[in-house]
């Protein structure tokens, strides 16, 4: 189900459909990551203008497409200057994330230990990603933060999830690399 039509939307959907037909999760995410980089760089797909509009006090999440046949969803995220996430997971779903506009800083974390609610993480790598770059997250290696490092520019990223991303675990810092786990319901901003 497409939320809003945009130039190249069919080409994007065809590329995702071909990728999810691969026989394994690593093959799916590798094929999809390469296809997404190619589509962003070629400018064959032009996202709707609304995804370049910030949402004020939070980064915007706009669902552009959901496959009823394959179950995946495509969400554009708009990051105002300095906006970002806490450490979070993807509730066990694989994800391919591509930077469409601006730059994003992504930090990956390794889970070292945990008890019922407290989790001990260590950062294991960070990247500054610009337009046309894409990465993937495959559980259990899914803990990360995303942030727009710019003080004055908007960043836009496209996220393809294996399912509908309606909730995730977020981890609030408690000191000494320990974090308190909390469940967060994820909303969607209006597509117009």
N, C-alpha and C positions, 0 to 999 in steps of 0.2 A: 504494500500500500504506500503510494507516494504521497507525501504531505503537500508538497508544492513542486510543480514542474520547473525545471531550470535547464539552460542549454547544456547538453551533454549528459543529462541525468540517465538516459537509457544506456549510454556507453558505460557509465559508472556501474550501473546495476548489472549489466552483462559481464563486466570484469569481475565483480564480486561473486556472481553466480558461478562463473567458471572457476574461480579460486576455491569456493566452498565445496566443489565437486572433487577436490583432491583427496587422496586416501587417508591422510593423517593430519593431526593438528599442526605439526611443524610445516608440513607441505602446504597446508591452507594458508598459514600466516606468511610464509616466505613468498608464495605466489601472489598473495594479496598485497603485501608490502611493496613488491616490485611493480605491480600494476598501479598501485596508488601513486607511487613516485612518478611513474611515467605519465599518468593522467594529469597530475598537478603541474609537472614541468611543461607538458605539451600545451597546456591551457585549453584542451578540448572540452573540459568541464568547467563551467562557470557557476559557482554557487550563487544562490539567490542573495540579493542585496541585503536582506534583513539579517543575515549571519554576520555582517560587518558592523552591526549596531550593538553597542554594549547594553547591558541590563542594569547598569548603575552599581548597586551594592553587592553584586555577585557575578561570577562568570555565568554566561548564558549557555543553556543546553537546548538545542533545537533539533528534534527528530525530523530528518528529511525523508527517510524511507524505512519501512519494515517489511521484510520478506515473509509472507504467509507460508510460502512453500518451504523455505530453508530455515526460518526462525531468526535470522540475524537482523540487526538494526543499524542504521546509519545516523549518527548524531553529529551535528556541527556544534563546536563550542567556541564561544567568543570570550576572549580574555582582555579585560581592560588593563591599563597600565598597572603593574604590580600585583594583579590578581593571581591567585593560585589556590592550591589545595593543601590540605593536611596529608600526611601519609595515609594512603587508602589502598584497598584491594578492589578486585572486580568480581567479587562474589563467585569465584571459581570459573569465570568465563574468559576465553581468549579474547584479545582485542588487538587491532592494528590501528595505530594512530599516525596521521600524517599532518604536517604543518602546511597550511594553505597560505597564510599571510603572517608577516611579522616573524617573531622568534619566540621559542619556548625553552625553558630550562627544565629538564627532566632529571630527577635524582632517583635512582633505584636503591632499595633497601633490602638487606638480608635479615630474616627473622632469626635471632640467636636463642631466645628462650621466651617462655610465657607461662603464666598461671591462668586462673579463671578469667581475669579481666585485664591484667597488665602484660604488656608485650615489650620485649627488649629488641630493638633494631639497631643495625649498624649500616650507615651509607656505604655502598659498594661501587658507586660510579655515578657520574653525572655527565650530561651532554647538553650543549646548546644546539638546538635544532632550528634550522631555517626553512624557508619555503621549498617544497619539493623533497623534503626528507621525511622518512617514516620509520617507525619502529613497531615492535610487537611485544605483547606480554602474554605469557602462557603460564597458567597456574602450575606449580605453586610459586613461581617467580613473578609475582604480580604486584608486590608492594612498591609504591612509588609516590612521588609528588610531582606536580606540574605547576609551573609558574611563568608568567609573562615578566621577564626581567626589565622591560622597557619602562621608563618614567613617563613617556608621552605617546606611545604607539599602541594600537590595538593588534592583537594576535588572533588568528583563527585557525582551528585545527578540526580535522575530520576524523571521527572515531567509528570504526566498524566493530561491533560486539557480536559474539556468537549468539546472543539472545537479547532480550530487552533488559537494559540496565536500569532497574527501578530502585535499587538499594545497594549499599556497599558498607563495608566496615571502614570507619575512620579512626585514627589513632591520635589522641590528644597528648601533647608532651607533658610529662610529669617530672622531668629532670633525669640526669645521668643516663640518657638514651633509653629510658623507660617511658612507655606510652599507655594510656588508658583507652581500651577499645570501646567503641560506641557504634551502634547501627544507625545509618542515616538513610532516610527515604529521599530519593532523588526525583525532583520535579522536572518538568519541561517548560521552556519558555515558548511563547507564541511564535509560530512561523507565519509570515504574511508576505 
